[in-house]
């Protein structure tokens, strides 16, 4: 029997493999070519990089972006921006200035290359898969280690081959493709998988369209999403003035996949995700007529030059409905400038739209919170309850075309029913306007002074795992708890990302305002259902509970990034051996895991938990040798000193 062909995912992993065996579920270590951080996660990643005591970033490309904490209602965000700028200059890291744009959009435009690996401290880093990269989101500590030249370790994922057949009909978009995948697989359907797109339909999609699909693979819980590098990729890189970085890359003709899915593009129609989950997907026509009060176009999902031009064409000579507030966020300075040169900004203003700066903005609750109880239709990627900044807002997700249709009519409207010609625009321009003045190159002076504001607190000291683990159940939660549930975003809380003691006071504040006070009374344990920690890569959602004394989370299953973050900060992630045991545990129970540290050292897979009601149940400890050592040490930074021989620099 001959050798089976390789997927593109496997090809990239093979060329970057440092350690491990390429077998599904086995731990592998891969070399990281490029790294990115953003300001909401970047300050902590920078502090952790400093603690490693390494003078210069050791990967090929490292970029620090400022795109999240943009509202400067106090000095905190501005201080963080200054810290990141001076830190980057001293450590050989490029710095993308405030206003230059959203990290994933810029990285796609200016740095992404086929066949490269990218690790980013943002869950939507897989956007780079639209260029044929293996781009993975991770916690800031993992990115700091990658910038220090260390490989990234993960369980070898399954590869799901999604075959796209035919081509999209007018008014049906790349956003509708990924919403269809979410409709079929759900928000847990990508866990442990890389989604690899193939088939004749792929060639009909431009790089910006592919990036939209790869971006929202994060909503599936996928490790990454990957497209081939082909003629579309070459045209995009050539238009960006980077044609020399192009190379053709594709799966072998006889490539084998662990799982397969087929989508006939011509059968799709405009889709919409209803509140409060990206997989709550129905056809736009089935939701048509619902009054809409706010429409937002932008985010790292749909803010490219092409997206802006589609919106501008639809608004040309028309007015936004009087009941609707329409806001538009260009994804990058490049997209903003090109839209202005093409007359799109004039169209927006004349139609009554509001133009926001090139940043994440409303997507993370940083401004433009909807009115109480109102419907907000957004071309974004997440619609978790409260994420917009308004607890009872009804956030829907859809394509730019569907968003603008609602902005014009005042109700959810299938754009095919507008009676206007389809804005059949070129997929990409012949040449993008290139001006990299918003990206500052490091000055090469390793001794440069790093400026810290008073809001930047020292990293906490994390103690090793105690021999006997004991704690009270602080919260007993259900399925699909998000990192927004654990540690909310928004204009009030985001500026505290570099001040962990202050930030920790908001832990679980939306679910239980008393949590921080109760947790500080002694060691704590959290129990939960399936997919605990889905959503953002924010490691603060692990570190803040750890600061408050949480030493273990027992759940039915974990989201990939959050599980890694828990381990990185010395919190023991355990899974219930029986679903019935989860239902029997309630908040307030006192749980004991006698000999927990010894069990980890011995490699025990199943541990016994006692409670104060003289009841026992079993939990699974599905950690490998390296992960056990990290938890025992109290976290990955302490473990780095032991494993890598690095002297940690005192905070």
N, C-alpha and C positions, 0 to 999 in steps of 0.2 A: 504494500500500500504506500503510495507516494506521500510526500509531505504536504500538509494542508496549507493553503495560502494564508497570509497574515493580514489582519486588519490594519488600518493606518495607526490606530491607537497602539497596537502592539509594536509596530515598526518604530514609533517614536520612543516608546518605553525601552525597547531593546538597545537603541543607540544611546540612551541615557542611563542605563542600568549600572548602578554602583555595587549593589549587593542584593542578594535574594534570588528566588526562583520565580519565573513568570508562570505562576499557577494560581488560578482564582482563589482568593482568600489568603494566600501566603503574603507575608510582609516583604515588600520590596523597598529599596532605597534608590532614588533617581537623582541625577545631577540636575540642578536648576540653573538655567541660562539667564533668566530675567526675573526681577522681583519688583513689585510695586506695593506701596502703602498709600493710604489716604489719611487725612488729618484726624478723623474720628478714631481710627485705630493706630495711626502712625506715631503719635507721641509715646504711647506705651511701647510700641515696637522699637522706637529709637532709644528709649531708656533701657530696654532689655539688650539692645545691641551694644550700648555703652557698657553695660554690666559685664559683657563678655570680654571687654578689654581689647577688642580688635580695632586697629587704626583705620582701615579702609575696607569698603565693601569689596568682596571677592568674586561676585558673579559678573557676567558680561555687561549687564545693564541693570541698574537699580534707580528707580524714580520715586520720589516722595511727592505726592499730589495733595493739593488743598482744594477740596470740593464739597465737603460735608458741613463743617462748622463755619458757615459764612456770615451768619448774622452777628454783627458786632455791637450788641446792646451793652456790653461791658468790655473790660480789658482781656477777659479770659481767652477768647478765640484769637484775638490779635497777638497775644503773648505766645500762644501755641504756634501760630504761623511763623513768628520770628524765631522761636526755638527750632522748629523744623527746618527753616531756611539756613540758619547758622550751623545746625547739626549736619545737614546734608552737605554743605560746603566743606566741612571739615572731614567728612568721611567718604568722599568720592562718590556721592549720590547726586543725581540730577534733581532739581527742585522745580515743580510746576506751580507757578504763582497763583494766588487767589484770582479768579476771573478767567484763568486760562482754559478752564473747562473740567469736565467729569473724567476721572481717571481712565475708565474703560474706553471711552470714546477717543481720548487723546492717544492712549497706548495703541489702539487699533490703527490710528492715523499715522503715528510717528515712530513707533518702536516694534510693533509686533511683526514676526517673521515666520513663515512656514517651517514646521519641523522643530521649532524651539519649544522649550518648556518655560512656563511662566508661573510663578507662585505669588499670590497677592493676598493682602490682609483685608479682603473684601469678598463676600460670597459670590459676587457677580464677575469675578475675574475670568470665568470661562468664556466671557465675551470674545476673548482672543481666539477661541476655537473657530470663529468665522474666517480666520486667516490660515487655518491649518496648524495652529499651535495646540499643544497639550497644556491648557491653562487651568489652574486649580486654585480655588479659594482656600484659605487657611487662617488660623489665628496668627496674631502679630508675632508671637514668640517663634513659631515655626518659620515665619518670614525672616525674622532677625537671624535665626540660625542659618537659613539659606543664604542671606547676604554675607554671613561669616564664612561661607564656602562649604557648609555642611549639606549633605544630601537630604532630600525630603523623604520621609518614610510613610508608607501607606499600605493598606491591604490591596493586593492586585485586584482591580475591579473586574467585574463581568463587562463585556462589551455588547451593547444592544445595537444591532444594525437596523437603522430606520431607512427603508427604501422609499424614495419620493418618485412617484410616477407622474408623467404628463406635465402640465403647467397650470398655474393659477388663472382663474377667470378674472376679468376686470372687477375691481373693488374688493377682491379677496387678497390677503396680504401674508407676509411672513409671520406677522403676529398671530394670524389665524391658524397657521401651521402649528406653532408651539402651543397655542390654546387647545388645539385638537389633540396633541400629544398629552397635555395635562388632563384633558377630558377622559382620555382612555386609560392613563396610567395613574393619575392622582399624585398628590404631593409626596407620597412615599415610594412612588414607582421607579424613581431613579437611584434610590439608595444602593450603594455598592456597585454602581454602574457608570461607565462612560457611554454616552449616547453618540453614536457615529452615523452621520448621514451619508447616503449614497444614492445612486440611481439617476436616471435621465433628468429628473426634475431638479436635481441640484444645480445643473448647469444653467438653469433659467433664473437662478437667484444671485443677486449681486452680493458683494461682501457685506455692505451695511445690512442687507436683509438676513444674511446668514448670521451676522453678529446678533441680531434681535433674537433669533432662535436659540443660539448658543447661550446668550445672556440668561434667558428664562429657563434654561435647563436647571439652573439653581433651584427653581421652584419645584422641580421634580425630586430634589434631594440628590441629584447626580453629582458624581465626582467631577465630571467635565462633559463637554460636548465638543465634537470635532467634525469639521468639514474638510474635504480634500482641497489641495492647492492646485488650481487649474487655470484656465484662461481668464476666468473672472477674477481670480486672485492676482494674476499678472497685471491685468488692466488697472485694478485698484492701486497696486503698489507703484505702477508706472505713473498713474495720475498723481500720486503723492510724491513723485520724484525719488522713489526708492526701488526702482526696478531691479537693481543689482542684488537685492535680497530675495528675489523670487526664485523658487524652484518648484517643479512639478512634484506633487506627492499625492498618492492615492492608495487605497487598499489594493491588494492583489486581486486579480480577476476572480480567483477561486477562494477568496478570503472566507474563513469560517468565523461565525459569530456565536456567542453564548446564547443570545436571544435575538429574535427578529420581529420587526413590525413593518407594515406596508401602508402607505397613505397615497391614495389617488388624488392628486392636487386638484384636478378638475371637478371633483365632487364636493369640495369644501365650499362653505359660505361664510360670511362674516359672523364671528363668534364674540362672546362677551363673558367675562368672569364676574359672577354676582358676588355680593358680600357673603362671607368674609374670608374667602380662600381662593387662591389662583386656580384651583381645579374645579371650582363650582361653575362650570362652563355650560352655557346654553347658546342657541342661535340668537343673533341680535333681533331677528323678527319676532321671536317668542317673548322678548322683553320690550318690544317696541311700544312707545306711548308713555313710558315711565317719565314723569317730569324730572328734569335735571337742573340743578342750581349752579354747579361748578363744573368746568371742563379744564383739564390740565394736560398739556402736551409737552413731553420732554423725558427726563430721566436717562439713565444709561442704556435703556432699552430702545427708545424711539426718539432720539434727538439729533440724528445725523442731518447732514445737508439735504439729503433726499427727503427725509421726513418733513423738514421745514418747508421745502418746496411744494410737497403735496398739500400741506396745510395752506400755504399761500395761494396756490392755484384754486383751491376750493373756496377760499374766502374772497378772492378777487371780485370786486364790485358788489359784495354782499355785506350784510351787517350781522353781528352776533345778536342772538335773541335777547330782548331786554331783561328776561329773567335769569340770564346766564352770565357768570363771570368766567371769561376765558383767559387763561394764563399760559404763556409759552416760554419754555426754557431751552435755548439752543445748547447742544451738548458740548460744544467746544468753541474756542475763539475762532478757529478756522471756519466752522459751520456758520457761526454768527456773521463773520465778515463776508463770507460768500453769499449768504442770504441777503445781506444788505446790498451788495453789489448787484444782485439779481432783482432787486426791487421787492423782495419778500417782506422785509421789515415794514416798508410803506404799506403793503397790503394788510399786514397785521394791525397796524395802528389805525388805518382808515376803517377797518372792519370793527374796531372797538376792542381788540385784544390787548392784554397787558403783557409787556415783555419783561421777563425776569433775567437775572444774570446767568451765565453758564455755570451751573452748579446743580447739585442733587436737589436742594430746596424742598419742595412739597413732598417729594417721595419719602423723605425721612422725617416729616413733620417739622421741618425747619422753615416755617412761614407758610402762608396760604392755607391754614387750617379751615376746613369747610364750616359753614353755619351749622348750628345745632340740628341734628336729625336730618340733614340734607343729603341729597344724592350728588356724589362727585364722580364723574367719569374721567378716567385717566389712562394715558398710554404708557403706564408704568408697569412694574413687575410684581408688586405686592399690594394686597388690600386687606391685611390683617386688621382686626378691630382695634381702633385707637391709634394706629400707626400714623394717620394723617394729622394727629394732634387734637382731633375732636372725637371723644369716646363713642358717641352714637352716630357718627357719620356713616353713610352707606356708600362705600367706595367700590366702584366697578372698574374693570380693566378691559381695554379694547384697543384696536388699531387706531392710528392717527386718523384714518379716513372716517371711522365710526365716531371718534371723538368730535371731529369737526362737524359731522352731520348733526350731532346733538347740539353743538354750540349754535348752529344756524336755526334749528327748529325748536329748541327748548325741551325736547323730549328724546329719549333713546330712539334712534332712527337707523334703519339699515341704509347705508349710503347708496345702495342700488336703487332705493326708492326716492332719491332726491330729484331725479329727472335732469341731472346735469351730466355733461360729458365726462367720461373718466379722464383724470389728469395723467395722460400717458407721457411721463417724463423719462428722459434718459436715466438709466440705473445709476450711473456716476458721470461726472463731468469729464471732459477730455483732460483737464488739468485742475487740480486743487490749488488754491492759494496757500503757499507755504510760508509761514512766518513763525519761527521758533523762538522769538524773543521772549515769550512768556515762560520758557523753560531755561532755567539758569544752570549752567554747567558748574561742577565743583571747581573751586579755585586751586585745589592741589595743596593747600596749606593744612597739614594735619594738626598743627598746633593752634589753629584758629579758635578763638573764644566762642563757646556756645552760650547763647543768652537765654536764661530761664526766667520766666515770670513767676510771681508768687503763687500762682494756681498750680504749678507743676510740682507735685509732691514726690517724695522718694518712693522707690519700689518697696513694698512691704517685705519683711522677712517671713518666710514660710517654713514652719517647723516640719520635721519628718512625721510620717504616719505613726501614731501611737501603737504600741504592741496590742492593746485591746481597744477596739473601736466601739464607742458608745455615744448615743445621742438621742435627743427627742425629735420625733417627726414634726417638723415645723409646718410643712404643707403636704397635703395628699391631693395630687392633681390628676387630671384626665389625660386624654390623648392630645397630640399635636401642640404641645406648649411651645411657643415661639421664644426666640431671644428678645423680642419686643415685650413679651409677657414678663420675662425674667428681669430685664433691665431696659426700660423704655428709651426711645430716642426723643427727638423734639427739642425745641429751642430752649427749654428750661434746663434740660438734663445734659444734652450733648456737650456744652461748654465745660463740664466737669470731668471729661474723659481722662484728663491728665492729673486729676486730683482724686485718687481712689478712695480715701477716707470719706470725702464729701459725697462722691458718687454712690458709694455703697448704701447710703441712706435711702436710695430710691429703688433698691432691689425688691422686686415683686410688688412695687407700690400700687400698680393698677389692680392686682388681684387681692392684695391684703396690705393696706397701709400700715399695719402694725408689725409687718414682718421684720424689718430691720431691728426694731427695739426688742422683739422676742428672740431673734437669732443671737443678739449680742449677749444674752443671758447665759449661754453655754453652748457646748458642741451640738450641732444640729445635723439632721438627715432630711432629705427631701425624697418623697416617693411620687412616681408619675406613671402614666400609661405609655402608649406607643409614640415613637418619633419625638422624644423629648429634646428640645433645643433646636427645632427647625428654624430656618430663616438666615439671619445675618451671621457673619463670621465673628462678630464682636466677642473677643475673649473676655471683655469686661463682664459678660454674663456668667462667666465661670469664676473670674477673679473676685468680683464683688461678693458673691456668696461665701467664697473661701475666706475673705477678710472678716466676714461676720461669724465665722466659726463652722460653716458647713463642711463636713469631712467626707460625706458619701451621698450619692444619689442612686436610688434604687428605682429602676423603671422597667417597663416591658421592652422598650427598645430606644435607641438614641440616634439622633441625626449625626452624620459623620464628623462635621467640623466641631460641633459642640462637644462630642465625646472626646475628641483630641484635646480640646481646650481644658476640659475637666481634668484630664490626666496631666496636662502641662502644669497645672496649678495644684496638684496633689490632692484632688478630690477623687475618691474611688467610685468609678461607675460600675454598678452591678445590675444584673437583670433578674427579674423574678423567674424562678424555675417553673412556677405555675401561675396562670392568670388569676386564679381564684385567690391566691395569696395576696396579690395586689389589692383586691377588693376588700380583704379582711383588715388591712392596715388603715388606720385613721390618724388624722392629725392629733398630736398629743401623746401618741404611743412612745414609750421609752424602749429603744432597740439596742441590743448588745451583739457585737460580733467578737466574741472572745478569741484571742489568738489571731487576729486579722493579719498583723504584720508577718507572723510566722507562716501563715497560710500563703501569703503572697510570695515569700521567699521560697517556699517549698513547691510553688507552682500549682497549688490546689485550684481546681476548676470550680468546685462547688463548696460554698460556705454555708454554715448554719447560723441563723439569726434567732436570738431569743428576745421575747418582749416581757414587759413587766406583768403581763397577764398569764405568765407561765405557758405561753404558746410558742411553738417553734415553726419556722419555715426555712426553705432553702433558697439560696440565690446563686447565680452563676457569675463567675469572675472570668470573663472572656478577654483577658489581657495577655499579651505575649511577654517574653522575658524582659525586653527593653521597657515596655510600658509599666510593668510591675516595679522595675528599678526606679523609674521616675516617680511613681506614687510614693514608694517607700522613702525616697530622698526628700519628699515634700514638694517636688515640682521639677520642671525641666531645666530651669536655670541652675539649681543646685546639682542636678544630675550631670549637667554639662561640665561642671568643674571636675567631677569624678571620671566621666567617660572620655572627655576630649582633652583633659589635662590643661584646661584654661583656668586662669586665676580670675575669679569674679571680682569686679571692681566694686567697692562699697558704694551704696547709694548715697 
